[in-house]
Amino acid sequence: MSETLLVYVPDLGQGVSFYQALGLALEELLPEREALLSPLEGPLLLLRPGEGGVARGPQRPRPEGQGFARLRVEEGRLVFLVDNLAHEKLRLAKYGLGFREAGDHLLLFDPGGNPVLVREEA
């Protein structure tokens, strides 16, 4: 069983699109109920409708497919680890995801208003 993070977003479709742009693969979608997304490394991400927030979710079996992102949780925030921050800025701009540069990382907000950091792996 894999660790699962539960993230609340007002609209599942927008949430799925956002996290797919960050490199997670959609593994399971139950319309209006939940969506399970998988990174290359790190916890699974379970999206559910709600006003925003991140919590530990139920343990889930690790799906066979996986995205290309590496995901961690640090201080209650989602952190995506990348090899090259400059490349990631271009990729995020291509997907139309707005971000703020904050020193050695990028700060984005998902459709639920949850903060997401993107930084190079140390």
Biopython code that builds the backbone (N, CA, C, O; Angstrom):
import numpy as np
from Bio.PDB.StructureBuilder import StructureBuilder

atoms = [
    (1, "MET", "N", (0.842, -1.180, 0.000)),
    (1, "MET", "CA", (0.000, 0.000, 0.000)),
    (1, "MET", "C", (0.886, 1.243, 0.000)),
    (1, "MET", "O", (1.972, 1.250, 0.580)),
    (2, "SER", "N", (0.403, 2.288, -0.658)),
    (2, "SER", "CA", (1.169, 3.523, -0.784)),
    (2, "SER", "C", (0.524, 4.641, 0.021)),
    (2, "SER", "O", (-0.691, 4.687, 0.211)),
    (3, "GLU", "N", (1.388, 5.544, 0.486)),
    (3, "GLU", "CA", (0.891, 6.729, 1.160)),
    (3, "GLU", "C", (0.058, 7.531, 0.165)),
    (3, "GLU", "O", (0.408, 7.646, -1.010)),
    (4, "THR", "N", (-1.033, 8.074, 0.647)),
    (4, "THR", "CA", (-1.913, 8.873, -0.200)),
    (4, "THR", "C", (-2.155, 10.217, 0.469)),
    (4, "THR", "O", (-2.406, 10.288, 1.672)),
    (5, "LEU", "N", (-2.078, 11.268, -0.311)),
    (5, "LEU", "CA", (-2.429, 12.598, 0.165)),
    (5, "LEU", "C", (-3.775, 12.973, -0.401)),
    (5, "LEU", "O", (-4.039, 12.769, -1.586)),
    (6, "LEU", "N", (-4.607, 13.508, 0.421)),
    (6, "LEU", "CA", (-5.940, 13.933, 0.028)),
    (6, "LEU", "C", (-5.909, 15.443, -0.163)),
    (6, "LEU", "O", (-5.593, 16.186, 0.767)),
    (7, "VAL", "N", (-6.237, 15.896, -1.369)),
    (7, "VAL", "CA", (-6.236, 17.312, -1.695)),
    (7, "VAL", "C", (-7.643, 17.693, -2.152)),
    (7, "VAL", "O", (-8.217, 17.056, -3.035)),
    (8, "TYR", "N", (-8.179, 18.728, -1.544)),
    (8, "TYR", "CA", (-9.524, 19.181, -1.895)),
    (8, "TYR", "C", (-9.438, 20.309, -2.913)),
    (8, "TYR", "O", (-8.681, 21.264, -2.741)),
    (9, "VAL", "N", (-10.219, 20.185, -3.964)),
    (9, "VAL", "CA", (-10.317, 21.211, -5.004)),
    (9, "VAL", "C", (-11.796, 21.404, -5.342)),
    (9, "VAL", "O", (-12.555, 20.435, -5.325)),
    (10, "PRO", "N", (-12.220, 22.628, -5.647)),
    (10, "PRO", "CA", (-13.635, 22.871, -5.935)),
    (10, "PRO", "C", (-14.136, 22.128, -7.170)),
    (10, "PRO", "O", (-15.288, 21.697, -7.213)),
    (11, "ASP", "N", (-13.273, 21.979, -8.171)),
    (11, "ASP", "CA", (-13.677, 21.349, -9.430)),
    (11, "ASP", "C", (-12.677, 20.256, -9.772)),
    (11, "ASP", "O", (-11.502, 20.535, -10.008)),
    (12, "LEU", "N", (-13.143, 19.011, -9.800)),
    (12, "LEU", "CA", (-12.235, 17.898, -10.075)),
    (12, "LEU", "C", (-11.556, 18.014, -11.433)),
    (12, "LEU", "O", (-10.366, 17.724, -11.552)),
    (13, "GLY", "N", (-12.285, 18.429, -12.448)),
    (13, "GLY", "CA", (-11.706, 18.550, -13.787)),
    (13, "GLY", "C", (-10.545, 19.528, -13.812)),
    (13, "GLY", "O", (-9.497, 19.240, -14.389)),
    (14, "GLN", "N", (-10.730, 20.693, -13.184)),
    (14, "GLN", "CA", (-9.650, 21.677, -13.125)),
    (14, "GLN", "C", (-8.489, 21.163, -12.301)),
    (14, "GLN", "O", (-7.329, 21.379, -12.655)),
    (15, "GLY", "N", (-8.791, 20.482, -11.202)),
    (15, "GLY", "CA", (-7.736, 19.923, -10.358)),
    (15, "GLY", "C", (-6.921, 18.874, -11.091)),
    (15, "GLY", "O", (-5.693, 18.865, -11.014)),
    (16, "VAL", "N", (-7.607, 17.992, -11.800)),
    (16, "VAL", "CA", (-6.900, 16.959, -12.565)),
    (16, "VAL", "C", (-6.013, 17.604, -13.621)),
    (16, "VAL", "O", (-4.852, 17.220, -13.767)),
    (17, "SER", "N", (-6.534, 18.570, -14.353)),
    (17, "SER", "CA", (-5.740, 19.247, -15.386)),
    (17, "SER", "C", (-4.503, 19.915, -14.792)),
    (17, "SER", "O", (-3.414, 19.824, -15.359)),
    (18, "PHE", "N", (-4.667, 20.579, -13.661)),
    (18, "PHE", "CA", (-3.556, 21.258, -13.004)),
    (18, "PHE", "C", (-2.460, 20.263, -12.635)),
    (18, "PHE", "O", (-1.292, 20.480, -12.956)),
    (19, "TYR", "N", (-2.826, 19.184, -11.968)),
    (19, "TYR", "CA", (-1.821, 18.233, -11.499)),
    (19, "TYR", "C", (-1.238, 17.386, -12.633)),
    (19, "TYR", "O", (-0.100, 16.926, -12.540)),
    (20, "GLN", "N", (-2.002, 17.182, -13.689)),
    (20, "GLN", "CA", (-1.421, 16.521, -14.861)),
    (20, "GLN", "C", (-0.356, 17.415, -15.500)),
    (20, "GLN", "O", (0.676, 16.922, -15.955)),
    (21, "ALA", "N", (-0.603, 18.729, -15.534)),
    (21, "ALA", "CA", (0.388, 19.655, -16.088)),
    (21, "ALA", "C", (1.666, 19.653, -15.258)),
    (21, "ALA", "O", (2.743, 19.940, -15.779)),
    (22, "LEU", "N", (1.556, 19.330, -13.970)),
    (22, "LEU", "CA", (2.725, 19.248, -13.103)),
    (22, "LEU", "C", (3.420, 17.884, -13.194)),
    (22, "LEU", "O", (4.451, 17.672, -12.556)),
    (23, "GLY", "N", (2.866, 16.968, -13.977)),
    (23, "GLY", "CA", (3.554, 15.712, -14.232)),
    (23, "GLY", "C", (2.976, 14.478, -13.586)),
    (23, "GLY", "O", (3.605, 13.420, -13.622)),
    (24, "LEU", "N", (1.791, 14.575, -12.991)),
    (24, "LEU", "CA", (1.153, 13.380, -12.433)),
    (24, "LEU", "C", (0.293, 12.705, -13.493)),
    (24, "LEU", "O", (-0.221, 13.358, -14.401)),
    (25, "ALA", "N", (0.145, 11.408, -13.368)),
    (25, "ALA", "CA", (-0.677, 10.641, -14.311)),
    (25, "ALA", "C", (-2.030, 10.337, -13.664)),
    (25, "ALA", "O", (-2.091, 9.921, -12.507)),
    (26, "LEU", "N", (-3.100, 10.545, -14.409)),
    (26, "LEU", "CA", (-4.432, 10.198, -13.923)),
    (26, "LEU", "C", (-4.582, 8.688, -13.973)),
    (26, "LEU", "O", (-4.433, 8.078, -15.032)),
    (27, "GLU", "N", (-4.878, 8.087, -12.828)),
    (27, "GLU", "CA", (-5.015, 6.633, -12.739)),
    (27, "GLU", "C", (-6.468, 6.198, -12.640)),
    (27, "GLU", "O", (-6.849, 5.154, -13.169)),
    (28, "GLU", "N", (-7.275, 7.002, -11.961)),
    (28, "GLU", "CA", (-8.665, 6.616, -11.739)),
    (28, "GLU", "C", (-9.498, 7.869, -11.552)),
    (28, "GLU", "O", (-9.096, 8.790, -10.842)),
    (29, "LEU", "N", (-10.649, 7.901, -12.186)),
    (29, "LEU", "CA", (-11.548, 9.043, -12.049)),
    (29, "LEU", "C", (-12.954, 8.545, -11.775)),
    (29, "LEU", "O", (-13.521, 7.785, -12.559)),
    (30, "LEU", "N", (-13.508, 8.982, -10.656)),
    (30, "LEU", "CA", (-14.911, 8.734, -10.341)),
    (30, "LEU", "C", (-15.581, 10.101, -10.391)),
    (30, "LEU", "O", (-15.515, 10.853, -9.419)),
    (31, "PRO", "N", (-16.231, 10.437, -11.515)),
    (31, "PRO", "CA", (-16.781, 11.785, -11.692)),
    (31, "PRO", "C", (-17.586, 12.248, -10.487)),
    (31, "PRO", "O", (-18.370, 11.495, -9.911)),
    (32, "GLU", "N", (-17.373, 13.497, -10.127)),
    (32, "GLU", "CA", (-18.040, 14.170, -9.013)),
    (32, "GLU", "C", (-17.642, 13.623, -7.646)),
    (32, "GLU", "O", (-18.125, 14.125, -6.631)),
    (33, "ARG", "N", (-16.758, 12.588, -7.585)),
    (33, "ARG", "CA", (-16.383, 12.003, -6.288)),
    (33, "ARG", "C", (-14.902, 12.120, -5.985)),
    (33, "ARG", "O", (-14.521, 12.672, -4.953)),
    (34, "GLU", "N", (-14.051, 11.601, -6.885)),
    (34, "GLU", "CA", (-12.622, 11.663, -6.614)),
    (34, "GLU", "C", (-11.811, 11.298, -7.850)),
    (34, "GLU", "O", (-12.315, 10.700, -8.801)),
    (35, "ALA", "N", (-10.541, 11.679, -7.803)),
    (35, "ALA", "CA", (-9.597, 11.345, -8.871)),
    (35, "ALA", "C", (-8.285, 10.949, -8.204)),
    (35, "ALA", "O", (-7.822, 11.620, -7.281)),
    (36, "LEU", "N", (-7.694, 9.864, -8.671)),
    (36, "LEU", "CA", (-6.423, 9.390, -8.144)),
    (36, "LEU", "C", (-5.330, 9.657, -9.173)),
    (36, "LEU", "O", (-5.430, 9.235, -10.325)),
    (37, "LEU", "N", (-4.282, 10.367, -8.740)),
    (37, "LEU", "CA", (-3.159, 10.678, -9.623)),
    (37, "LEU", "C", (-1.878, 10.119, -9.028)),
    (37, "LEU", "O", (-1.716, 10.042, -7.810)),
    (38, "SER", "N", (-0.968, 9.728, -9.921)),
    (38, "SER", "CA", (0.252, 9.062, -9.492)),
    (38, "SER", "C", (1.491, 9.768, -10.030)),
    (38, "SER", "O", (1.562, 10.073, -11.221)),
    (39, "PRO", "N", (2.474, 10.032, -9.156)),
    (39, "PRO", "CA", (3.749, 10.577, -9.613)),
    (39, "PRO", "C", (4.724, 9.447, -9.932)),
    (39, "PRO", "O", (4.442, 8.276, -9.681)),
    (40, "LEU", "N", (5.863, 9.818, -10.484)),
    (40, "LEU", "CA", (6.944, 8.862, -10.669)),
    (40, "LEU", "C", (7.441, 8.383, -9.308)),
    (40, "LEU", "O", (7.652, 7.189, -9.095)),
    (41, "GLU", "N", (7.625, 9.335, -8.388)),
    (41, "GLU", "CA", (8.061, 9.034, -7.026)),
    (41, "GLU", "C", (7.231, 9.849, -6.059)),
    (41, "GLU", "O", (6.820, 10.968, -6.368)),
    (42, "GLY", "N", (6.985, 9.290, -4.895)),
    (42, "GLY", "CA", (6.283, 10.012, -3.852)),
    (42, "GLY", "C", (4.883, 9.487, -3.636)),
    (42, "GLY", "O", (4.487, 8.483, -4.227)),
    (43, "PRO", "N", (4.133, 10.170, -2.784)),
    (43, "PRO", "CA", (2.790, 9.704, -2.445)),
    (43, "PRO", "C", (1.810, 9.869, -3.605)),
    (43, "PRO", "O", (1.978, 10.729, -4.470)),
    (44, "LEU", "N", (0.795, 9.032, -3.598)),
    (44, "LEU", "CA", (-0.310, 9.187, -4.548)),
    (44, "LEU", "C", (-1.102, 10.429, -4.145)),
    (44, "LEU", "O", (-1.088, 10.830, -2.981)),
    (45, "LEU", "N", (-1.785, 11.030, -5.103)),
    (45, "LEU", "CA", (-2.574, 12.219, -4.841)),
    (45, "LEU", "C", (-4.038, 11.895, -5.133)),
    (45, "LEU", "O", (-4.392, 11.533, -6.255)),
    (46, "LEU", "N", (-4.869, 12.025, -4.127)),
    (46, "LEU", "CA", (-6.293, 11.764, -4.253)),
    (46, "LEU", "C", (-7.027, 13.093, -4.177)),
    (46, "LEU", "O", (-7.005, 13.751, -3.138)),
    (47, "LEU", "N", (-7.676, 13.496, -5.265)),
    (47, "LEU", "CA", (-8.427, 14.753, -5.301)),
    (47, "LEU", "C", (-9.886, 14.475, -4.983)),
    (47, "LEU", "O", (-10.473, 13.507, -5.466)),
    (48, "ARG", "N", (-10.454, 15.336, -4.166)),
    (48, "ARG", "CA", (-11.887, 15.255, -3.860)),
    (48, "ARG", "C", (-12.456, 16.660, -3.893)),
    (48, "ARG", "O", (-11.742, 17.626, -3.623)),
    (49, "PRO", "N", (-13.744, 16.785, -4.224)),
    (49, "PRO", "CA", (-14.358, 18.113, -4.231)),
    (49, "PRO", "C", (-14.344, 18.737, -2.840)),
    (49, "PRO", "O", (-14.621, 18.068, -1.844)),
    (50, "GLY", "N", (-14.021, 20.017, -2.785)),
    (50, "GLY", "CA", (-14.010, 20.744, -1.520)),
    (50, "GLY", "C", (-13.387, 22.106, -1.714)),
    (50, "GLY", "O", (-12.942, 22.453, -2.808)),
    (51, "GLU", "N", (-13.359, 22.866, -0.650)),
    (51, "GLU", "CA", (-12.900, 24.251, -0.719)),
    (51, "GLU", "C", (-11.392, 24.410, -0.664)),
    (51, "GLU", "O", (-10.898, 25.534, -0.748)),
    (52, "GLY", "N", (-10.665, 23.352, -0.530)),
    (52, "GLY", "CA", (-9.208, 23.443, -0.465)),
    (52, "GLY", "C", (-8.686, 22.843, 0.820)),
    (52, "GLY", "O", (-9.380, 22.828, 1.837)),
    (53, "GLY", "N", (-7.479, 22.354, 0.774)),
    (53, "GLY", "CA", (-6.845, 21.759, 1.938)),
    (53, "GLY", "C", (-6.115, 20.492, 1.546)),
    (53, "GLY", "O", (-6.405, 19.875, 0.522)),
    (54, "VAL", "N", (-5.154, 20.117, 2.391)),
    (54, "VAL", "CA", (-4.360, 18.919, 2.171)),
    (54, "VAL", "C", (-4.359, 18.123, 3.468)),
    (54, "VAL", "O", (-4.168, 18.687, 4.546)),
    (55, "ALA", "N", (-4.571, 16.819, 3.367)),
    (55, "ALA", "CA", (-4.566, 15.945, 4.543)),
    (55, "ALA", "C", (-4.048, 14.569, 4.133)),
    (55, "ALA", "O", (-3.944, 14.268, 2.944)),
    (56, "ARG", "N", (-3.733, 13.757, 5.096)),
    (56, "ARG", "CA", (-3.369, 12.379, 4.791)),
    (56, "ARG", "C", (-4.621, 11.650, 4.342)),
    (56, "ARG", "O", (-5.696, 11.831, 4.914)),
    (57, "GLY", "N", (-4.478, 10.828, 3.320)),
    (57, "GLY", "CA", (-5.613, 10.090, 2.795)),
    (57, "GLY", "C", (-5.494, 8.610, 3.109)),
    (57, "GLY", "O", (-4.536, 8.181, 3.752)),
    (58, "PRO", "N", (-6.461, 7.837, 2.657)),
    (58, "PRO", "CA", (-6.429, 6.398, 2.886)),
    (58, "PRO", "C", (-5.297, 5.748, 2.095)),
    (58, "PRO", "O", (-4.951, 6.205, 1.005)),
    (59, "GLN", "N", (-4.729, 4.692, 2.643)),
    (59, "GLN", "CA", (-3.704, 3.932, 1.922)),
    (59, "GLN", "C", (-4.336, 3.316, 0.674)),
    (59, "GLN", "O", (-5.455, 2.805, 0.722)),
    (60, "ARG", "N", (-3.614, 3.368, -0.431)),
    (60, "ARG", "CA", (-4.121, 2.833, -1.695)),
    (60, "ARG", "C", (-3.054, 1.950, -2.319)),
    (60, "ARG", "O", (-1.862, 2.171, -2.106)),
    (61, "PRO", "N", (-3.472, 0.954, -3.087)),
    (61, "PRO", "CA", (-2.479, 0.178, -3.833)),
    (61, "PRO", "C", (-1.822, 1.067, -4.880)),
    (61, "PRO", "O", (-2.480, 1.914, -5.485)),
    (62, "ARG", "N", (-0.542, 0.874, -5.090)),
    (62, "ARG", "CA", (0.183, 1.670, -6.085)),
    (62, "ARG", "C", (-0.231, 1.203, -7.482)),
    (62, "ARG", "O", (-0.101, 0.019, -7.794)),
    (63, "PRO", "N", (-0.726, 2.108, -8.326)),
    (63, "PRO", "CA", (-1.113, 1.713, -9.679)),
    (63, "PRO", "C", (0.119, 1.390, -10.531)),
    (63, "PRO", "O", (1.240, 1.764, -10.187)),
    (64, "GLU", "N", (-0.104, 0.701, -11.629)),
    (64, "GLU", "CA", (0.999, 0.325, -12.508)),
    (64, "GLU", "C", (1.545, 1.518, -13.278)),
    (64, "GLU", "O", (2.756, 1.619, -13.472)),
    (65, "GLY", "N", (0.687, 2.417, -13.715)),
    (65, "GLY", "CA", (1.132, 3.592, -14.449)),
    (65, "GLY", "C", (1.696, 4.628, -13.501)),
    (65, "GLY", "O", (1.503, 4.549, -12.288)),
    (66, "GLN", "N", (2.392, 5.597, -14.061)),
    (66, "GLN", "CA", (2.903, 6.676, -13.228)),
    (66, "GLN", "C", (3.267, 7.866, -14.091)),
    (66, "GLN", "O", (3.602, 7.720, -15.266)),
    (67, "GLY", "N", (3.199, 9.038, -13.500)),
    (67, "GLY", "CA", (3.597, 10.244, -14.204)),
    (67, "GLY", "C", (5.099, 10.397, -14.191)),
    (67, "GLY", "O", (5.830, 9.462, -13.862)),
    (68, "PHE", "N", (5.558, 11.589, -14.554)),
    (68, "PHE", "CA", (6.993, 11.836, -14.571)),
    (68, "PHE", "C", (7.436, 12.730, -13.417)),
    (68, "PHE", "O", (8.626, 13.015, -13.287)),
    (69, "ALA", "N", (6.509, 13.175, -12.583)),
    (69, "ALA", "CA", (6.839, 14.087, -11.488)),
    (69, "ALA", "C", (7.344, 13.340, -10.260)),
    (69, "ALA", "O", (7.053, 12.162, -10.050)),
    (70, "ARG", "N", (8.106, 14.067, -9.467)),
    (70, "ARG", "CA", (8.525, 13.585, -8.153)),
    (70, "ARG", "C", (7.866, 14.492, -7.131)),
    (70, "ARG", "O", (8.065, 15.707, -7.154)),
    (71, "LEU", "N", (7.088, 13.916, -6.244)),
    (71, "LEU", "CA", (6.247, 14.672, -5.315)),
    (71, "LEU", "C", (6.645, 14.378, -3.874)),
    (71, "LEU", "O", (6.906, 13.231, -3.511)),
    (72, "ARG", "N", (6.687, 15.423, -3.064)),
    (72, "ARG", "CA", (6.924, 15.301, -1.626)),
    (72, "ARG", "C", (5.966, 16.220, -0.891)),
    (72, "ARG", "O", (5.330, 17.091, -1.484)),
    (73, "VAL", "N", (5.878, 16.007, 0.397)),
    (73, "VAL", "CA", (5.149, 16.937, 1.261)),
    (73, "VAL", "C", (6.152, 17.475, 2.262)),
    (73, "VAL", "O", (6.819, 16.710, 2.959)),
    (74, "GLU", "N", (6.256, 18.779, 2.332)),
    (74, "GLU", "CA", (7.155, 19.431, 3.270)),
    (74, "GLU", "C", (6.389, 20.539, 3.972)),
    (74, "GLU", "O", (5.852, 21.440, 3.328)),
    (75, "GLU", "N", (6.343, 20.466, 5.291)),
    (75, "GLU", "CA", (5.648, 21.471, 6.100)),
    (75, "GLU", "C", (4.210, 21.665, 5.645)),
    (75, "GLU", "O", (3.716, 22.792, 5.596)),
    (76, "GLY", "N", (3.543, 20.574, 5.314)),
    (76, "GLY", "CA", (2.142, 20.625, 4.918)),
    (76, "GLY", "C", (1.883, 21.136, 3.521)),
    (76, "GLY", "O", (0.731, 21.353, 3.143)),
    (77, "ARG", "N", (2.950, 21.335, 2.734)),
    (77, "ARG", "CA", (2.787, 21.818, 1.363)),
    (77, "ARG", "C", (3.250, 20.755, 0.381)),
    (77, "ARG", "O", (4.151, 19.969, 0.672)),
    (78, "LEU", "N", (2.627, 20.746, -0.771)),
    (78, "LEU", "CA", (3.060, 19.862, -1.843)),
    (78, "LEU", "C", (4.293, 20.467, -2.498)),
    (78, "LEU", "O", (4.321, 21.661, -2.796)),
    (79, "VAL", "N", (5.310, 19.645, -2.720)),
    (79, "VAL", "CA", (6.546, 20.092, -3.347)),
    (79, "VAL", "C", (6.855, 19.162, -4.508)),
    (79, "VAL", "O", (6.975, 17.949, -4.334)),
    (80, "PHE", "N", (6.982, 19.745, -5.698)),
    (80, "PHE", "CA", (7.369, 18.992, -6.883)),
    (80, "PHE", "C", (8.849, 19.237, -7.127)),
    (80, "PHE", "O", (9.289, 20.383, -7.219)),
    (81, "LEU", "N", (9.611, 18.161, -7.231)),
    (81, "LEU", "CA", (11.045, 18.247, -7.450)),
    (81, "LEU", "C", (11.339, 18.093, -8.928)),
    (81, "LEU", "O", (10.829, 17.184, -9.582)),
    (82, "VAL", "N", (12.168, 18.989, -9.452)),
    (82, "VAL", "CA", (12.499, 18.975, -10.881)),
    (82, "VAL", "C", (14.022, 18.989, -11.040)),
    (82, "VAL", "O", (14.755, 19.346, -10.117)),
    (83, "ASP", "N", (14.471, 18.598, -12.213)),
    (83, "ASP", "CA", (15.901, 18.600, -12.506)),
    (83, "ASP", "C", (16.408, 19.985, -12.875)),
    (83, "ASP", "O", (17.548, 20.334, -12.569)),
    (84, "ASN", "N", (15.554, 20.787, -13.540)),
    (84, "ASN", "CA", (16.002, 22.074, -14.055)),
    (84, "ASN", "C", (14.865, 23.085, -13.908)),
    (84, "ASN", "O", (13.853, 22.996, -14.603)),
    (85, "LEU", "N", (15.037, 24.038, -13.009)),
    (85, "LEU", "CA", (13.974, 25.006, -12.728)),
    (85, "LEU", "C", (13.686, 25.909, -13.926)),
    (85, "LEU", "O", (12.532, 26.256, -14.179)),
    (86, "ALA", "N", (14.722, 26.288, -14.660)),
    (86, "ALA", "CA", (14.511, 27.150, -15.840)),
    (86, "ALA", "C", (13.650, 26.428, -16.877)),
    (86, "ALA", "O", (12.762, 27.033, -17.479)),
    (87, "HIS", "N", (13.909, 25.156, -17.083)),
    (87, "HIS", "CA", (13.114, 24.358, -18.023)),
    (87, "HIS", "C", (11.675, 24.261, -17.527)),
    (87, "HIS", "O", (10.733, 24.336, -18.316)),
    (88, "GLU", "N", (11.511, 24.095, -16.222)),
    (88, "GLU", "CA", (10.167, 23.961, -15.659)),
    (88, "GLU", "C", (9.371, 25.253, -15.819)),
    (88, "GLU", "O", (8.162, 25.199, -16.045)),
    (89, "LYS", "N", (10.012, 26.399, -15.707)),
    (89, "LYS", "CA", (9.321, 27.677, -15.921)),
    (89, "LYS", "C", (8.723, 27.725, -17.323)),
    (89, "LYS", "O", (7.574, 28.130, -17.500)),
    (90, "LEU", "N", (9.489, 27.319, -18.300)),
    (90, "LEU", "CA", (8.999, 27.304, -19.683)),
    (90, "LEU", "C", (7.845, 26.325, -19.848)),
    (90, "LEU", "O", (6.854, 26.628, -20.511)),
    (91, "ARG", "N", (7.981, 25.146, -19.238)),
    (91, "ARG", "CA", (6.941, 24.119, -19.357)),
    (91, "ARG", "C", (5.641, 24.584, -18.700)),
    (91, "ARG", "O", (4.565, 24.406, -19.272)),
    (92, "LEU", "N", (5.726, 25.168, -17.525)),
    (92, "LEU", "CA", (4.530, 25.656, -16.837)),
    (92, "LEU", "C", (3.868, 26.788, -17.598)),
    (92, "LEU", "O", (2.641, 26.856, -17.671)),
    (93, "ALA", "N", (4.674, 27.683, -18.171)),
    (93, "ALA", "CA", (4.130, 28.781, -18.978)),
    (93, "ALA", "C", (3.411, 28.226, -20.202)),
    (93, "ALA", "O", (2.373, 28.751, -20.605)),
    (94, "LYS", "N", (3.954, 27.177, -20.789)),
    (94, "LYS", "CA", (3.318, 26.544, -21.954)),
    (94, "LYS", "C", (1.920, 26.043, -21.613)),
    (94, "LYS", "O", (1.010, 26.105, -22.439)),
    (95, "TYR", "N", (1.757, 25.544, -20.385)),
    (95, "TYR", "CA", (0.446, 25.057, -19.942)),
    (95, "TYR", "C", (-0.438, 26.166, -19.392)),
    (95, "TYR", "O", (-1.576, 25.913, -18.997)),
    (96, "GLY", "N", (0.074, 27.391, -19.362)),
    (96, "GLY", "CA", (-0.719, 28.515, -18.878)),
    (96, "GLY", "C", (-0.862, 28.562, -17.369)),
    (96, "GLY", "O", (-1.783, 29.195, -16.854)),
    (97, "LEU", "N", (0.041, 27.897, -16.649)),
    (97, "LEU", "CA", (-0.028, 27.916, -15.195)),
    (97, "LEU", "C", (0.776, 29.104, -14.669)),
    (97, "LEU", "O", (1.983, 29.206, -14.888)),
    (98, "GLY", "N", (0.087, 29.987, -13.979)),
    (98, "GLY", "CA", (0.757, 31.137, -13.401)),
    (98, "GLY", "C", (1.560, 30.746, -12.174)),
    (98, "GLY", "O", (1.142, 29.881, -11.405)),
    (99, "PHE", "N", (2.704, 31.374, -11.987)),
    (99, "PHE", "CA", (3.537, 31.086, -10.823)),
    (99, "PHE", "C", (4.299, 32.343, -10.446)),
    (99, "PHE", "O", (4.431, 33.281, -11.233)),
    (100, "ARG", "N", (4.791, 32.331, -9.228)),
    (100, "ARG", "CA", (5.659, 33.401, -8.749)),
    (100, "ARG", "C", (7.030, 32.803, -8.481)),
    (100, "ARG", "O", (7.149, 31.697, -7.953)),
    (101, "GLU", "N", (8.046, 33.535, -8.847)),
    (101, "GLU", "CA", (9.401, 33.101, -8.537)),
    (101, "GLU", "C", (9.723, 33.571, -7.131)),
    (101, "GLU", "O", (9.529, 34.738, -6.793)),
    (102, "ALA", "N", (10.215, 32.654, -6.320)),
    (102, "ALA", "CA", (10.533, 32.974, -4.928)),
    (102, "ALA", "C", (11.891, 32.357, -4.588)),
    (102, "ALA", "O", (11.969, 31.302, -3.959)),
    (103, "GLY", "N", (12.933, 33.022, -5.007)),
    (103, "GLY", "CA", (14.277, 32.520, -4.729)),
    (103, "GLY", "C", (14.586, 31.267, -5.517)),
    (103, "GLY", "O", (14.635, 31.289, -6.747)),
    (104, "ASP", "N", (14.794, 30.175, -4.803)),
    (104, "ASP", "CA", (15.175, 28.921, -5.447)),
    (104, "ASP", "C", (13.991, 28.020, -5.778)),
    (104, "ASP", "O", (14.171, 26.831, -6.045)),
    (105, "HIS", "N", (12.782, 28.577, -5.763)),
    (105, "HIS", "CA", (11.611, 27.768, -6.110)),
    (105, "HIS", "C", (10.531, 28.618, -6.772)),
    (105, "HIS", "O", (10.598, 29.847, -6.790)),
    (106, "LEU", "N", (9.549, 27.929, -7.308)),
    (106, "LEU", "CA", (8.371, 28.569, -7.893)),
    (106, "LEU", "C", (7.195, 28.288, -6.982)),
    (106, "LEU", "O", (7.103, 27.207, -6.400)),
    (107, "LEU", "N", (6.309, 29.235, -6.853)),
    (107, "LEU", "CA", (5.110, 29.070, -6.047)),
    (107, "LEU", "C", (3.895, 29.157, -6.951)),
    (107, "LEU", "O", (3.717, 30.124, -7.691)),
    (108, "LEU", "N", (3.057, 28.122, -6.879)),
    (108, "LEU", "CA", (1.802, 28.084, -7.627)),
    (108, "LEU", "C", (0.683, 27.800, -6.636)),
    (108, "LEU", "O", (0.929, 27.380, -5.505)),
    (109, "PHE", "N", (-0.525, 28.030, -7.068)),
    (109, "PHE", "CA", (-1.688, 27.668, -6.271)),
    (109, "PHE", "C", (-2.597, 26.806, -7.140)),
    (109, "PHE", "O", (-2.903, 27.162, -8.278)),
    (110, "ASP", "N", (-3.023, 25.678, -6.597)),
    (110, "ASP", "CA", (-3.913, 24.797, -7.355)),
    (110, "ASP", "C", (-5.317, 25.395, -7.372)),
    (110, "ASP", "O", (-5.543, 26.419, -6.726)),
    (111, "PRO", "N", (-6.272, 24.790, -8.091)),
    (111, "PRO", "CA", (-7.624, 25.356, -8.169)),
    (111, "PRO", "C", (-8.343, 25.461, -6.824)),
    (111, "PRO", "O", (-9.333, 26.184, -6.715)),
    (112, "GLY", "N", (-7.862, 24.754, -5.799)),
    (112, "GLY", "CA", (-8.434, 24.861, -4.462)),
    (112, "GLY", "C", (-7.738, 25.893, -3.599)),
    (112, "GLY", "O", (-8.080, 26.063, -2.428)),
    (113, "GLY", "N", (-6.753, 26.591, -4.177)),
    (113, "GLY", "CA", (-5.999, 27.580, -3.419)),
    (113, "GLY", "C", (-4.877, 26.986, -2.592)),
    (113, "GLY", "O", (-4.271, 27.689, -1.784)),
    (114, "ASN", "N", (-4.587, 25.712, -2.774)),
    (114, "ASN", "CA", (-3.520, 25.053, -2.031)),
    (114, "ASN", "C", (-2.164, 25.453, -2.613)),
    (114, "ASN", "O", (-1.983, 25.398, -3.829)),
    (115, "PRO", "N", (-1.200, 25.856, -1.763)),
    (115, "PRO", "CA", (0.115, 26.233, -2.265)),
    (115, "PRO", "C", (0.889, 25.016, -2.753)),
    (115, "PRO", "O", (0.850, 23.953, -2.134)),
    (116, "VAL", "N", (1.578, 25.180, -3.849)),
    (116, "VAL", "CA", (2.408, 24.123, -4.446)),
    (116, "VAL", "C", (3.754, 24.753, -4.777)),
    (116, "VAL", "O", (3.821, 25.765, -5.475)),
    (117, "LEU", "N", (4.821, 24.150, -4.273)),
    (117, "LEU", "CA", (6.162, 24.615, -4.579)),
    (117, "LEU", "C", (6.792, 23.720, -5.648)),
    (117, "LEU", "O", (6.579, 22.508, -5.662)),
    (118, "VAL", "N", (7.551, 24.320, -6.522)),
    (118, "VAL", "CA", (8.328, 23.573, -7.520)),
    (118, "VAL", "C", (9.771, 24.015, -7.318)),
    (118, "VAL", "O", (10.080, 25.205, -7.385)),
    (119, "ARG", "N", (10.650, 23.050, -7.073)),
    (119, "ARG", "CA", (12.052, 23.395, -6.850)),
    (119, "ARG", "C", (12.953, 22.292, -7.365)),
    (119, "ARG", "O", (12.530, 21.153, -7.564)),
    (120, "GLU", "N", (14.204, 22.662, -7.577)),
    (120, "GLU", "CA", (15.192, 21.678, -8.000)),
    (120, "GLU", "C", (15.546, 20.801, -6.823)),
    (120, "GLU", "O", (15.618, 21.253, -5.681)),
    (121, "GLU", "N", (15.768, 19.525, -7.129)),
    (121, "GLU", "CA", (16.163, 18.600, -6.077)),
    (121, "GLU", "C", (17.589, 18.933, -5.644)),
    (121, "GLU", "O", (18.485, 19.099, -6.471)),
    (122, "ALA", "N", (17.773, 19.025, -4.335)),
    (122, "ALA", "CA", (19.092, 19.388, -3.794)),
    (122, "ALA", "C", (20.060, 18.232, -3.862)),
    (122, "ALA", "O", (21.212, 18.366, -3.449)),
]
sb = StructureBuilder()
sb.init_structure("model")
sb.init_model(0)
sb.init_chain("A")
sb.init_seg("    ")
for serial, (resi, resn, name, xyz) in enumerate(atoms, 1):
    if name == "N":
        sb.init_residue(resn, " ", resi, " ")
    sb.init_atom(name, np.array(xyz, "f"), 0.0, 1.0, " ", f" {name:<3s}", serial, name[0])
structure = sb.get_structure()
